[in-house]
């Protein structure tokens, strides 16, 4: 779809028409090894991004809790 011209005509196309154009209208369309590898890679990237964002957001709170714990422990 990235190679198509983006204009008003693209909005009038039917789903079946687009599927035929992409070669996805057959009954035996299944993901191949490259599709599975891409899915696993981008799934891993999204999980790592989620964890990094969480660590970045909660780091100040964890540091504050650590300082509070040290202050209360003395």
Secondary structure per residue as TSV (DSSP state, phi and psi in degrees):
chain	resnum	aa	ss	phi	psi
A	1	X	-	360.0	-21.4
A	2	X	T	-68.4	-26.3
A	3	X	T	-83.4	-8.4
A	4	X	S	-73.8	157.2
A	5	X	-	-79.6	130.1
A	6	X	-	-96.7	101.8
A	7	X	S	-146.1	-169.5
A	8	X	G	-64.9	-27.4
A	9	X	G	-66.4	-28.3
A	10	X	G	-66.3	-25.9
A	11	X	G	-76.3	-17.6
A	12	X	G	-91.6	-7.8
A	13	X	-	-72.7	144.3
A	14	X	-	-85.8	158.9
A	15	X	H	-62.0	-44.2
A	16	X	H	-60.4	-37.7
A	17	X	H	-64.0	-43.0
A	18	X	H	-68.0	-41.1
A	19	X	H	-60.7	-43.0
A	20	X	H	-63.2	-41.3
A	21	X	H	-63.9	-30.9
A	22	X	H	-91.5	-4.7
A	23	X	T	76.4	27.2
A	24	X	-	-106.1	17.7
A	25	X	-	-91.0	-3.4
A	26	X	S	-78.1	160.7
A	27	X	T	-79.5	-24.9
A	28	X	T	-100.0	31.6
A	29	X	-	-79.3	114.2
A	30	X	-	-132.9	153.3
A	31	X	-	-67.8	141.9
A	32	X	-	-97.3	-176.1
A	33	X	H	-61.3	-36.8
A	34	X	H	-66.0	-40.1
A	35	X	H	-63.2	-43.0
A	36	X	H	-66.1	-40.6
A	37	X	H	-65.3	-41.3
A	38	X	H	-64.4	-40.9
A	39	X	H	-63.4	-45.0
A	40	X	H	-63.9	-42.1
A	41	X	H	-62.1	-51.7
A	42	X	H	-70.9	-28.9
A	43	X	H	-64.9	-42.5
A	44	X	H	-63.8	-41.3
A	45	X	H	-60.9	-41.7
A	46	X	H	-67.6	-38.2
A	47	X	H	-65.8	-44.5
A	48	X	H	-63.2	-38.3
A	49	X	H	-64.5	-41.8
A	50	X	H	-61.4	-46.7
A	51	X	H	-66.5	-40.6
A	52	X	H	-65.3	-40.1
A	53	X	H	-64.6	-43.4
A	54	X	H	-62.9	-43.0
A	55	X	H	-63.7	-40.6
A	56	X	H	-64.9	-39.1
A	57	X	H	-74.7	-36.2
A	58	X	H	-94.4	-5.9
A	59	X	H	-59.1	-46.8
A	60	X	H	-62.0	-38.9
A	61	X	H	-66.2	-41.8
A	62	X	H	-66.5	-38.4
A	63	X	H	-63.9	-42.5
A	64	X	H	-63.6	-41.1
A	65	X	H	-64.1	-38.9
A	66	X	H	-63.2	-43.9
A	67	X	H	-64.4	-42.0
A	68	X	H	-63.1	-42.2
A	69	X	H	-62.8	-44.6
A	70	X	H	-64.1	-38.5
A	71	X	H	-67.5	-39.9
A	72	X	H	-74.1	-26.7
A	73	X	H	-76.8	-16.8
A	74	X	-	-81.7	360.0
